């Protein structure tokens, strides 16, 4: 029964992703789904009820130092800031547009995915 429920939830989120993709919107969850990463890979509970903790993001994408290294050629480097290490969810949203947090105070145009 639990597997059926998990499959149903995955299908609902997949269909939601397809709808937003068809409308020209792609969110972080859409890009994860396109790569075969389903909801339960990130969310601890089904159905998802809480934001994914930074530690879960880091288990696949690397820690803060690894992210700073991956984005070192961007100017400015969005992962190396005067704000220090910030939770991933400060900028990256899974089911809605991500946010250019730097642009709230600075005239910095970043395409945050």
Biopython code that builds the backbone (N, CA, C, O; Angstrom):
import numpy as np
from Bio.PDB.StructureBuilder import StructureBuilder

atoms = [
    (1, "UNK", "N", (0.831, -1.201, 0.000)),
    (1, "UNK", "CA", (0.000, 0.000, 0.000)),
    (1, "UNK", "C", (0.871, 1.258, 0.000)),
    (1, "UNK", "O", (0.585, 2.229, -0.701)),
    (2, "UNK", "N", (1.944, 1.218, 0.806)),
    (2, "UNK", "CA", (2.830, 2.376, 0.886)),
    (2, "UNK", "C", (3.463, 2.655, -0.483)),
    (2, "UNK", "O", (3.580, 3.812, -0.886)),
    (3, "UNK", "N", (3.873, 1.591, -1.203)),
    (3, "UNK", "CA", (4.488, 1.777, -2.520)),
    (3, "UNK", "C", (3.502, 2.381, -3.515)),
    (3, "UNK", "O", (3.881, 3.208, -4.344)),
    (4, "UNK", "N", (2.251, 1.975, -3.435)),
    (4, "UNK", "CA", (1.230, 2.546, -4.316)),
    (4, "UNK", "C", (1.060, 4.027, -4.030)),
    (4, "UNK", "O", (0.955, 4.838, -4.951)),
    (5, "UNK", "N", (1.035, 4.379, -2.745)),
    (5, "UNK", "CA", (0.884, 5.775, -2.349)),
    (5, "UNK", "C", (2.083, 6.592, -2.833)),
    (5, "UNK", "O", (1.915, 7.692, -3.359)),
    (6, "UNK", "N", (3.294, 6.054, -2.655)),
    (6, "UNK", "CA", (4.496, 6.764, -3.109)),
    (6, "UNK", "C", (4.470, 6.959, -4.616)),
    (6, "UNK", "O", (4.841, 8.022, -5.113)),
    (7, "UNK", "N", (4.036, 5.943, -5.341)),
    (7, "UNK", "CA", (3.942, 6.057, -6.796)),
    (7, "UNK", "C", (2.930, 7.118, -7.195)),
    (7, "UNK", "O", (3.173, 7.900, -8.114)),
    (8, "UNK", "N", (1.807, 7.145, -6.512)),
    (8, "UNK", "CA", (0.772, 8.139, -6.807)),
    (8, "UNK", "C", (1.293, 9.547, -6.567)),
    (8, "UNK", "O", (1.099, 10.437, -7.396)),
    (9, "UNK", "N", (1.951, 9.746, -5.443)),
    (9, "UNK", "CA", (2.515, 11.068, -5.131)),
    (9, "UNK", "C", (3.552, 11.450, -6.181)),
    (9, "UNK", "O", (3.567, 12.590, -6.644)),
    (10, "UNK", "N", (4.411, 10.520, -6.560)),
    (10, "UNK", "CA", (5.427, 10.808, -7.576)),
    (10, "UNK", "C", (4.774, 11.202, -8.897)),
    (10, "UNK", "O", (5.239, 12.121, -9.571)),
    (11, "UNK", "N", (3.702, 10.511, -9.267)),
    (11, "UNK", "CA", (2.993, 10.827, -10.511)),
    (11, "UNK", "C", (2.384, 12.226, -10.464)),
    (11, "UNK", "O", (2.440, 12.966, -11.447)),
    (12, "UNK", "N", (1.807, 12.583, -9.331)),
    (12, "UNK", "CA", (1.203, 13.909, -9.192)),
    (12, "UNK", "C", (2.255, 14.990, -9.369)),
    (12, "UNK", "O", (2.040, 15.953, -10.104)),
    (13, "UNK", "N", (3.392, 14.838, -8.701)),
    (13, "UNK", "CA", (4.449, 15.830, -8.829)),
    (13, "UNK", "C", (5.043, 15.825, -10.232)),
    (13, "UNK", "O", (5.406, 16.881, -10.750)),
    (14, "UNK", "N", (5.147, 14.650, -10.855)),
    (14, "UNK", "CA", (5.649, 14.575, -12.217)),
    (14, "UNK", "C", (4.713, 15.308, -13.179)),
    (14, "UNK", "O", (5.167, 16.054, -14.047)),
    (15, "UNK", "N", (3.411, 15.093, -13.022)),
    (15, "UNK", "CA", (2.443, 15.778, -13.875)),
    (15, "UNK", "C", (2.485, 17.280, -13.657)),
    (15, "UNK", "O", (2.374, 18.047, -14.614)),
    (16, "UNK", "N", (2.645, 17.712, -12.406)),
    (16, "UNK", "CA", (2.790, 19.134, -12.102)),
    (16, "UNK", "C", (4.020, 19.687, -12.823)),
    (16, "UNK", "O", (3.983, 20.785, -13.377)),
    (17, "UNK", "N", (5.106, 18.916, -12.809)),
    (17, "UNK", "CA", (6.331, 19.332, -13.474)),
    (17, "UNK", "C", (6.119, 19.446, -14.974)),
    (17, "UNK", "O", (6.592, 20.397, -15.596)),
    (18, "UNK", "N", (5.404, 18.473, -15.569)),
    (18, "UNK", "CA", (5.128, 18.532, -17.002)),
    (18, "UNK", "C", (4.305, 19.756, -17.363)),
    (18, "UNK", "O", (4.551, 20.397, -18.385)),
    (19, "UNK", "N", (3.326, 20.080, -16.523)),
    (19, "UNK", "CA", (2.481, 21.243, -16.795)),
    (19, "UNK", "C", (3.302, 22.518, -16.771)),
    (19, "UNK", "O", (3.167, 23.354, -17.664)),
    (20, "UNK", "N", (4.149, 22.685, -15.770)),
    (20, "UNK", "CA", (4.968, 23.897, -15.705)),
    (20, "UNK", "C", (5.985, 23.923, -16.845)),
    (20, "UNK", "O", (6.294, 24.992, -17.372)),
    (21, "UNK", "N", (6.514, 22.744, -17.235)),
    (21, "UNK", "CA", (7.452, 22.675, -18.343)),
    (21, "UNK", "C", (6.763, 23.091, -19.644)),
    (21, "UNK", "O", (7.344, 23.810, -20.457)),
    (22, "UNK", "N", (5.518, 22.634, -19.838)),
    (22, "UNK", "CA", (4.752, 22.974, -21.042)),
    (22, "UNK", "C", (4.477, 24.469, -21.114)),
    (22, "UNK", "O", (4.342, 25.025, -22.203)),
    (23, "UNK", "N", (4.393, 25.118, -19.965)),
    (23, "UNK", "CA", (4.139, 26.554, -19.926)),
    (23, "UNK", "C", (5.436, 27.361, -20.025)),
    (23, "UNK", "O", (5.420, 28.585, -19.900)),
    (24, "UNK", "N", (6.553, 26.672, -20.250)),
    (24, "UNK", "CA", (7.827, 27.355, -20.388)),
    (24, "UNK", "C", (8.527, 27.597, -19.059)),
    (24, "UNK", "O", (9.600, 28.200, -19.034)),
    (25, "UNK", "N", (7.955, 27.149, -17.974)),
    (25, "UNK", "CA", (8.568, 27.309, -16.660)),
    (25, "UNK", "C", (9.294, 26.024, -16.310)),
    (25, "UNK", "O", (8.749, 24.934, -16.487)),
    (26, "UNK", "N", (10.490, 26.137, -15.826)),
    (26, "UNK", "CA", (11.151, 24.973, -15.256)),
    (26, "UNK", "C", (11.705, 25.377, -13.909)),
    (26, "UNK", "O", (12.461, 26.340, -13.780)),
    (27, "UNK", "N", (11.315, 24.630, -12.933)),
    (27, "UNK", "CA", (11.782, 24.869, -11.574)),
    (27, "UNK", "C", (12.830, 23.824, -11.226)),
    (27, "UNK", "O", (13.059, 22.879, -11.981)),
    (28, "UNK", "N", (13.446, 24.002, -10.105)),
    (28, "UNK", "CA", (14.473, 23.076, -9.644)),
    (28, "UNK", "C", (13.925, 21.650, -9.564)),
    (28, "UNK", "O", (14.614, 20.708, -9.955)),
    (29, "UNK", "N", (12.721, 21.478, -9.073)),
    (29, "UNK", "CA", (12.118, 20.143, -8.989)),
    (29, "UNK", "C", (11.922, 19.546, -10.375)),
    (29, "UNK", "O", (12.070, 18.337, -10.556)),
    (30, "UNK", "N", (11.588, 20.389, -11.363)),
    (30, "UNK", "CA", (11.432, 19.916, -12.739)),
    (30, "UNK", "C", (12.752, 19.376, -13.276)),
    (30, "UNK", "O", (12.799, 18.305, -13.880)),
    (31, "UNK", "N", (13.814, 20.129, -13.049)),
    (31, "UNK", "CA", (15.120, 19.706, -13.548)),
    (31, "UNK", "C", (15.581, 18.430, -12.847)),
    (31, "UNK", "O", (16.211, 17.573, -13.468)),
    (32, "UNK", "N", (15.270, 18.300, -11.557)),
    (32, "UNK", "CA", (15.589, 17.053, -10.859)),
    (32, "UNK", "C", (14.796, 15.897, -11.473)),
    (32, "UNK", "O", (15.356, 14.831, -11.727)),
    (33, "UNK", "N", (13.502, 16.100, -11.711)),
    (33, "UNK", "CA", (12.645, 15.052, -12.273)),
    (33, "UNK", "C", (13.130, 14.639, -13.662)),
    (33, "UNK", "O", (13.113, 13.455, -13.999)),
    (34, "UNK", "N", (13.562, 15.608, -14.465)),
    (34, "UNK", "CA", (14.059, 15.304, -15.811)),
    (34, "UNK", "C", (15.305, 14.425, -15.765)),
    (34, "UNK", "O", (15.602, 13.701, -16.715)),
    (35, "UNK", "N", (16.031, 14.498, -14.649)),
    (35, "UNK", "CA", (17.235, 13.673, -14.483)),
    (35, "UNK", "C", (16.943, 12.384, -13.727)),
    (35, "UNK", "O", (17.860, 11.645, -13.370)),
    (36, "UNK", "N", (15.649, 12.115, -13.482)),
    (36, "UNK", "CA", (15.260, 10.873, -12.827)),
    (36, "UNK", "C", (15.312, 10.907, -11.312)),
    (36, "UNK", "O", (15.215, 9.864, -10.666)),
    (37, "UNK", "N", (15.463, 12.092, -10.734)),
    (37, "UNK", "CA", (15.495, 12.232, -9.275)),
    (37, "UNK", "C", (14.075, 12.541, -8.815)),
    (37, "UNK", "O", (13.544, 13.616, -9.096)),
    (38, "UNK", "N", (13.461, 11.590, -8.104)),
    (38, "UNK", "CA", (12.074, 11.798, -7.675)),
    (38, "UNK", "C", (11.992, 12.457, -6.305)),
    (38, "UNK", "O", (13.013, 12.680, -5.655)),
    (39, "UNK", "N", (10.799, 12.760, -5.878)),
    (39, "UNK", "CA", (10.556, 13.520, -4.645)),
    (39, "UNK", "C", (11.197, 12.887, -3.406)),
    (39, "UNK", "O", (11.793, 13.580, -2.581)),
    (40, "UNK", "N", (11.066, 11.565, -3.287)),
    (40, "UNK", "CA", (11.565, 10.895, -2.078)),
    (40, "UNK", "C", (13.085, 10.896, -2.006)),
    (40, "UNK", "O", (13.648, 10.592, -0.954)),
    (41, "UNK", "N", (13.762, 11.229, -3.100)),
    (41, "UNK", "CA", (15.222, 11.333, -3.054)),
    (41, "UNK", "C", (15.655, 12.526, -2.202)),
    (41, "UNK", "O", (16.745, 12.519, -1.630)),
    (42, "UNK", "N", (14.805, 13.547, -2.117)),
    (42, "UNK", "CA", (15.141, 14.757, -1.366)),
    (42, "UNK", "C", (14.291, 14.921, -0.102)),
    (42, "UNK", "O", (14.795, 15.302, 0.954)),
    (43, "UNK", "N", (13.005, 14.630, -0.228)),
    (43, "UNK", "CA", (12.091, 14.807, 0.900)),
    (43, "UNK", "C", (12.080, 13.573, 1.790)),
    (43, "UNK", "O", (12.050, 12.443, 1.302)),
    (44, "UNK", "N", (12.105, 13.799, 3.098)),
    (44, "UNK", "CA", (12.113, 12.697, 4.059)),
    (44, "UNK", "C", (10.716, 12.129, 4.284)),
    (44, "UNK", "O", (10.578, 10.971, 4.679)),
    (45, "UNK", "N", (9.681, 12.926, 4.041)),
    (45, "UNK", "CA", (8.315, 12.487, 4.326)),
    (45, "UNK", "C", (7.484, 12.472, 3.046)),
    (45, "UNK", "O", (7.737, 13.230, 2.110)),
    (46, "UNK", "N", (6.493, 11.594, 3.030)),
    (46, "UNK", "CA", (5.586, 11.480, 1.897)),
    (46, "UNK", "C", (4.171, 11.562, 2.407)),
    (46, "UNK", "O", (3.785, 10.765, 3.263)),
    (47, "UNK", "N", (3.383, 12.495, 1.915)),
    (47, "UNK", "CA", (3.758, 13.500, 0.923)),
    (47, "UNK", "C", (4.669, 14.556, 1.538)),
    (47, "UNK", "O", (4.651, 14.760, 2.752)),
    (48, "UNK", "N", (5.466, 15.229, 0.707)),
    (48, "UNK", "CA", (6.378, 16.256, 1.222)),
    (48, "UNK", "C", (5.624, 17.355, 1.967)),
    (48, "UNK", "O", (4.598, 17.856, 1.506)),
    (49, "UNK", "N", (6.164, 17.714, 3.130)),
    (49, "UNK", "CA", (5.525, 18.746, 3.942)),
    (49, "UNK", "C", (6.500, 19.823, 4.379)),
    (49, "UNK", "O", (6.084, 20.887, 4.840)),
    (50, "UNK", "N", (7.785, 19.561, 4.240)),
    (50, "UNK", "CA", (8.787, 20.517, 4.702)),
    (50, "UNK", "C", (9.809, 20.773, 3.607)),
    (50, "UNK", "O", (9.985, 19.973, 2.688)),
    (51, "UNK", "N", (10.469, 21.899, 3.733)),
    (51, "UNK", "CA", (11.551, 22.223, 2.798)),
    (51, "UNK", "C", (12.698, 21.237, 3.001)),
    (51, "UNK", "O", (12.890, 20.703, 4.094)),
    (52, "UNK", "N", (13.435, 21.011, 1.960)),
    (52, "UNK", "CA", (14.576, 20.109, 2.021)),
    (52, "UNK", "C", (15.717, 20.818, 2.754)),
    (52, "UNK", "O", (16.057, 21.950, 2.410)),
    (53, "UNK", "N", (16.306, 20.173, 3.750)),
    (53, "UNK", "CA", (17.408, 20.807, 4.477)),
    (53, "UNK", "C", (18.680, 20.880, 3.623)),
    (53, "UNK", "O", (18.902, 20.040, 2.750)),
    (54, "UNK", "N", (19.489, 21.872, 3.881)),
    (54, "UNK", "CA", (20.741, 22.081, 3.154)),
    (54, "UNK", "C", (21.606, 20.827, 3.158)),
    (54, "UNK", "O", (22.244, 20.516, 2.153)),
    (55, "UNK", "N", (21.635, 20.120, 4.251)),
    (55, "UNK", "CA", (22.462, 18.921, 4.347)),
    (55, "UNK", "C", (22.075, 17.897, 3.275)),
    (55, "UNK", "O", (22.934, 17.187, 2.752)),
    (56, "UNK", "N", (20.795, 17.824, 2.954)),
    (56, "UNK", "CA", (20.338, 16.887, 1.922)),
    (56, "UNK", "C", (20.835, 17.346, 0.555)),
    (56, "UNK", "O", (21.282, 16.527, -0.247)),
    (57, "UNK", "N", (20.761, 18.644, 0.284)),
    (57, "UNK", "CA", (21.292, 19.178, -0.979)),
    (57, "UNK", "C", (22.786, 18.847, -1.099)),
    (57, "UNK", "O", (23.264, 18.428, -2.153)),
    (58, "UNK", "N", (23.498, 19.044, -0.004)),
    (58, "UNK", "CA", (24.938, 18.838, -0.004)),
    (58, "UNK", "C", (25.323, 17.374, -0.177)),
    (58, "UNK", "O", (26.435, 17.076, -0.615)),
    (59, "UNK", "N", (24.422, 16.461, 0.159)),
    (59, "UNK", "CA", (24.757, 15.040, 0.002)),
    (59, "UNK", "C", (24.945, 14.678, -1.475)),
    (59, "UNK", "O", (25.627, 13.700, -1.782)),
    (60, "UNK", "N", (24.359, 15.440, -2.382)),
    (60, "UNK", "CA", (24.546, 15.213, -3.824)),
    (60, "UNK", "C", (25.447, 16.260, -4.466)),
    (60, "UNK", "O", (26.282, 15.933, -5.309)),
    (61, "UNK", "N", (25.278, 17.514, -4.071)),
    (61, "UNK", "CA", (25.955, 18.620, -4.755)),
    (61, "UNK", "C", (27.267, 19.039, -4.115)),
    (61, "UNK", "O", (28.010, 19.827, -4.702)),
    (62, "UNK", "N", (27.569, 18.535, -2.931)),
    (62, "UNK", "CA", (28.809, 18.895, -2.248)),
    (62, "UNK", "C", (28.581, 19.965, -1.205)),
    (62, "UNK", "O", (27.549, 20.636, -1.199)),
    (63, "UNK", "N", (29.557, 20.121, -0.318)),
    (63, "UNK", "CA", (29.435, 21.091, 0.771)),
    (63, "UNK", "C", (29.658, 22.513, 0.249)),
    (63, "UNK", "O", (29.821, 22.728, -0.952)),
    (64, "UNK", "N", (29.661, 23.469, 1.167)),
    (64, "UNK", "CA", (29.798, 24.877, 0.772)),
    (64, "UNK", "C", (31.093, 25.119, -0.002)),
    (64, "UNK", "O", (31.094, 25.847, -0.994)),
    (65, "UNK", "N", (32.188, 24.516, 0.443)),
    (65, "UNK", "CA", (33.470, 24.711, -0.241)),
    (65, "UNK", "C", (33.429, 24.150, -1.658)),
    (65, "UNK", "O", (33.983, 24.751, -2.579)),
    (66, "UNK", "N", (32.782, 23.010, -1.838)),
    (66, "UNK", "CA", (32.660, 22.416, -3.177)),
    (66, "UNK", "C", (31.825, 23.308, -4.090)),
    (66, "UNK", "O", (32.151, 23.468, -5.266)),
    (67, "UNK", "N", (30.756, 23.888, -3.562)),
    (67, "UNK", "CA", (29.915, 24.771, -4.380)),
    (67, "UNK", "C", (30.655, 26.055, -4.743)),
    (67, "UNK", "O", (30.510, 26.561, -5.856)),
    (68, "UNK", "N", (31.440, 26.579, -3.820)),
    (68, "UNK", "CA", (32.248, 27.767, -4.127)),
    (68, "UNK", "C", (33.216, 27.467, -5.270)),
    (68, "UNK", "O", (33.425, 28.296, -6.156)),
    (69, "UNK", "N", (33.797, 26.282, -5.235)),
    (69, "UNK", "CA", (34.731, 25.869, -6.280)),
    (69, "UNK", "C", (34.011, 25.689, -7.622)),
    (69, "UNK", "O", (34.524, 26.107, -8.660)),
    (70, "UNK", "N", (32.828, 25.068, -7.604)),
    (70, "UNK", "CA", (32.077, 24.834, -8.845)),
    (70, "UNK", "C", (31.663, 26.132, -9.526)),
    (70, "UNK", "O", (31.553, 26.182, -10.751)),
    (71, "UNK", "N", (31.433, 27.182, -8.742)),
    (71, "UNK", "CA", (30.963, 28.453, -9.306)),
    (71, "UNK", "C", (32.041, 29.539, -9.279)),
    (71, "UNK", "O", (31.726, 30.727, -9.363)),
    (72, "UNK", "N", (33.300, 29.140, -9.162)),
    (72, "UNK", "CA", (34.398, 30.115, -9.035)),
    (72, "UNK", "C", (34.573, 31.001, -10.257)),
    (72, "UNK", "O", (35.101, 32.106, -10.138)),
    (73, "UNK", "N", (34.145, 30.547, -11.427)),
    (73, "UNK", "CA", (34.313, 31.349, -12.647)),
    (73, "UNK", "C", (33.176, 32.331, -12.878)),
    (73, "UNK", "O", (33.219, 33.108, -13.832)),
    (74, "UNK", "N", (32.160, 32.312, -12.022)),
    (74, "UNK", "CA", (31.081, 33.295, -12.123)),
    (74, "UNK", "C", (31.519, 34.569, -11.412)),
    (74, "UNK", "O", (32.217, 34.521, -10.399)),
    (75, "UNK", "N", (31.107, 35.690, -11.946)),
    (75, "UNK", "CA", (31.476, 36.960, -11.331)),
    (75, "UNK", "C", (30.227, 37.787, -11.080)),
    (75, "UNK", "O", (29.566, 38.226, -12.021)),
    (76, "UNK", "N", (29.906, 37.997, -9.819)),
    (76, "UNK", "CA", (30.549, 37.471, -8.618)),
    (76, "UNK", "C", (30.165, 36.016, -8.378)),
    (76, "UNK", "O", (29.170, 35.522, -8.908)),
    (77, "UNK", "N", (30.966, 35.352, -7.579)),
    (77, "UNK", "CA", (30.697, 33.960, -7.222)),
    (77, "UNK", "C", (29.545, 33.955, -6.221)),
    (77, "UNK", "O", (29.703, 34.447, -5.104)),
    (78, "UNK", "N", (28.385, 33.406, -6.601)),
    (78, "UNK", "CA", (27.214, 33.473, -5.720)),
    (78, "UNK", "C", (27.347, 32.643, -4.445)),
    (78, "UNK", "O", (26.590, 32.839, -3.495)),
    (79, "UNK", "N", (28.303, 31.720, -4.422)),
    (79, "UNK", "CA", (28.458, 30.881, -3.230)),
    (79, "UNK", "C", (29.600, 31.365, -2.329)),
    (79, "UNK", "O", (29.878, 30.759, -1.294)),
    (80, "UNK", "N", (30.250, 32.443, -2.722)),
    (80, "UNK", "CA", (31.319, 33.020, -1.910)),
    (80, "UNK", "C", (30.956, 34.478, -1.678)),
    (80, "UNK", "O", (31.285, 35.343, -2.489)),
    (81, "UNK", "N", (30.280, 34.745, -0.574)),
    (81, "UNK", "CA", (29.736, 36.082, -0.346)),
    (81, "UNK", "C", (30.078, 36.603, 1.040)),
    (81, "UNK", "O", (30.543, 35.864, 1.908)),
    (82, "UNK", "N", (29.840, 37.869, 1.221)),
    (82, "UNK", "CA", (30.038, 38.484, 2.535)),
    (82, "UNK", "C", (28.986, 38.023, 3.542)),
    (82, "UNK", "O", (29.119, 38.274, 4.740)),
    (83, "UNK", "N", (27.945, 37.353, 3.058)),
    (83, "UNK", "CA", (26.896, 36.832, 3.944)),
    (83, "UNK", "C", (27.298, 35.494, 4.564)),
    (83, "UNK", "O", (26.600, 34.981, 5.439)),
    (84, "UNK", "N", (28.405, 34.936, 4.121)),
    (84, "UNK", "CA", (28.833, 33.638, 4.627)),
    (84, "UNK", "C", (28.023, 32.518, 3.993)),
    (84, "UNK", "O", (27.287, 32.728, 3.029)),
    (85, "UNK", "N", (28.171, 31.350, 4.543)),
    (85, "UNK", "CA", (27.456, 30.187, 4.011)),
    (85, "UNK", "C", (25.980, 30.279, 4.381)),
    (85, "UNK", "O", (25.618, 30.331, 5.557)),
    (86, "UNK", "N", (25.145, 30.299, 3.361)),
    (86, "UNK", "CA", (23.695, 30.428, 3.536)),
    (86, "UNK", "C", (23.016, 29.102, 3.203)),
    (86, "UNK", "O", (23.526, 28.343, 2.379)),
    (87, "UNK", "N", (21.877, 28.810, 3.827)),
    (87, "UNK", "CA", (21.126, 27.608, 3.443)),
    (87, "UNK", "C", (20.766, 27.674, 1.960)),
    (87, "UNK", "O", (20.464, 28.748, 1.440)),
    (88, "UNK", "N", (20.798, 26.543, 1.287)),
    (88, "UNK", "CA", (20.511, 26.496, -0.150)),
    (88, "UNK", "C", (19.156, 27.124, -0.476)),
    (88, "UNK", "O", (18.998, 27.794, -1.496)),
    (89, "UNK", "N", (18.178, 26.893, 0.411)),
    (89, "UNK", "CA", (16.826, 27.392, 0.191)),
    (89, "UNK", "C", (16.680, 28.896, 0.253)),
    (89, "UNK", "O", (15.606, 29.414, -0.052)),
    (90, "UNK", "N", (17.712, 29.611, 0.635)),
    (90, "UNK", "CA", (17.652, 31.073, 0.621)),
    (90, "UNK", "C", (17.533, 31.598, -0.802)),
    (90, "UNK", "O", (16.895, 32.622, -1.047)),
    (91, "UNK", "N", (18.151, 30.887, -1.734)),
    (91, "UNK", "CA", (18.120, 31.297, -3.140)),
    (91, "UNK", "C", (17.385, 30.286, -4.022)),
    (91, "UNK", "O", (16.617, 30.664, -4.906)),
    (92, "UNK", "N", (17.627, 29.012, -3.774)),
    (92, "UNK", "CA", (17.106, 27.951, -4.636)),
    (92, "UNK", "C", (15.770, 27.436, -4.112)),
    (92, "UNK", "O", (15.679, 26.951, -2.985)),
    (93, "UNK", "N", (14.734, 27.548, -4.944)),
    (93, "UNK", "CA", (13.405, 27.029, -4.617)),
    (93, "UNK", "C", (13.085, 25.888, -5.561)),
    (93, "UNK", "O", (13.404, 25.954, -6.748)),
    (94, "UNK", "N", (12.465, 24.856, -5.050)),
    (94, "UNK", "CA", (12.193, 23.677, -5.872)),
    (94, "UNK", "C", (10.920, 23.794, -6.695)),
    (94, "UNK", "O", (10.876, 23.335, -7.837)),
    (95, "UNK", "N", (9.884, 24.402, -6.127)),
    (95, "UNK", "CA", (8.573, 24.386, -6.779)),
    (95, "UNK", "C", (8.054, 25.768, -7.157)),
    (95, "UNK", "O", (6.879, 25.929, -7.486)),
    (96, "UNK", "N", (8.918, 26.745, -7.111)),
    (96, "UNK", "CA", (8.583, 28.095, -7.542)),
    (96, "UNK", "C", (9.885, 28.746, -8.004)),
    (96, "UNK", "O", (10.956, 28.183, -7.773)),
    (97, "UNK", "N", (9.829, 29.897, -8.639)),
    (97, "UNK", "CA", (11.069, 30.508, -9.130)),
    (97, "UNK", "C", (12.078, 30.742, -8.006)),
    (97, "UNK", "O", (11.716, 31.133, -6.897)),
    (98, "UNK", "N", (13.341, 30.496, -8.316)),
    (98, "UNK", "CA", (14.407, 30.769, -7.364)),
    (98, "UNK", "C", (14.627, 32.269, -7.258)),
    (98, "UNK", "O", (14.084, 33.038, -8.052)),
    (99, "UNK", "N", (15.421, 32.687, -6.278)),
    (99, "UNK", "CA", (15.539, 34.098, -5.934)),
    (99, "UNK", "C", (16.994, 34.560, -6.011)),
    (99, "UNK", "O", (17.895, 33.891, -5.505)),
    (100, "UNK", "N", (17.208, 35.693, -6.639)),
    (100, "UNK", "CA", (18.517, 36.334, -6.654)),
    (100, "UNK", "C", (18.630, 37.164, -5.375)),
    (100, "UNK", "O", (18.324, 38.356, -5.368)),
    (101, "UNK", "N", (19.068, 36.525, -4.306)),
    (101, "UNK", "CA", (19.143, 37.219, -3.014)),
    (101, "UNK", "C", (20.124, 38.384, -3.061)),
    (101, "UNK", "O", (19.881, 39.416, -2.435)),
    (102, "UNK", "N", (21.221, 38.239, -3.786)),
    (102, "UNK", "CA", (22.199, 39.328, -3.877)),
    (102, "UNK", "C", (21.573, 40.577, -4.490)),
    (102, "UNK", "O", (21.887, 41.701, -4.100)),
    (103, "UNK", "N", (20.673, 40.357, -5.467)),
    (103, "UNK", "CA", (20.030, 41.456, -6.167)),
    (103, "UNK", "C", (19.065, 42.254, -5.315)),
    (103, "UNK", "O", (18.599, 43.310, -5.745)),
    (104, "UNK", "N", (18.756, 41.785, -4.133)),
    (104, "UNK", "CA", (17.869, 42.543, -3.262)),
    (104, "UNK", "C", (18.563, 43.775, -2.677)),
    (104, "UNK", "O", (17.911, 44.761, -2.334)),
    (105, "UNK", "N", (19.891, 43.707, -2.567)),
    (105, "UNK", "CA", (20.644, 44.854, -2.044)),
    (105, "UNK", "C", (21.609, 45.432, -3.078)),
    (105, "UNK", "O", (21.899, 46.628, -3.062)),
    (106, "UNK", "N", (22.097, 44.590, -3.963)),
    (106, "UNK", "CA", (23.110, 44.999, -4.931)),
    (106, "UNK", "C", (22.521, 44.995, -6.338)),
    (106, "UNK", "O", (21.526, 44.319, -6.602)),
    (107, "UNK", "N", (23.141, 45.752, -7.235)),
    (107, "UNK", "CA", (22.731, 45.729, -8.635)),
    (107, "UNK", "C", (23.496, 44.601, -9.328)),
    (107, "UNK", "O", (24.405, 44.825, -10.127)),
    (108, "UNK", "N", (23.080, 43.368, -8.979)),
    (108, "UNK", "CA", (23.691, 42.173, -9.535)),
    (108, "UNK", "C", (22.586, 41.362, -10.186)),
    (108, "UNK", "O", (21.596, 41.006, -9.546)),
    (109, "UNK", "N", (22.768, 41.078, -11.457)),
    (109, "UNK", "CA", (21.777, 40.289, -12.178)),
    (109, "UNK", "C", (22.310, 38.864, -12.295)),
    (109, "UNK", "O", (23.267, 38.608, -13.026)),
    (110, "UNK", "N", (21.685, 37.942, -11.571)),
    (110, "UNK", "CA", (22.088, 36.526, -11.626)),
    (110, "UNK", "C", (20.902, 35.690, -12.022)),
    (110, "UNK", "O", (19.777, 35.939, -11.589)),
    (111, "UNK", "N", (21.156, 34.699, -12.845)),
    (111, "UNK", "CA", (20.147, 33.730, -13.222)),
    (111, "UNK", "C", (20.238, 32.571, -12.226)),
    (111, "UNK", "O", (21.045, 31.657, -12.398)),
    (112, "UNK", "N", (19.425, 32.615, -11.210)),
    (112, "UNK", "CA", (19.464, 31.605, -10.155)),
    (112, "UNK", "C", (18.576, 30.447, -10.563)),
    (112, "UNK", "O", (17.396, 30.639, -10.857)),
    (113, "UNK", "N", (19.127, 29.259, -10.582)),
    (113, "UNK", "CA", (18.374, 28.074, -10.977)),
    (113, "UNK", "C", (18.034, 27.242, -9.766)),
    (113, "UNK", "O", (17.398, 26.196, -9.894)),
]
sb = StructureBuilder()
sb.init_structure("model")
sb.init_model(0)
sb.init_chain("A")
sb.init_seg("    ")
for serial, (resi, resn, name, xyz) in enumerate(atoms, 1):
    if name == "N":
        sb.init_residue(resn, " ", resi, " ")
    sb.init_atom(name, np.array(xyz, "f"), 0.0, 1.0, " ", f" {name:<3s}", serial, name[0])
structure = sb.get_structure()
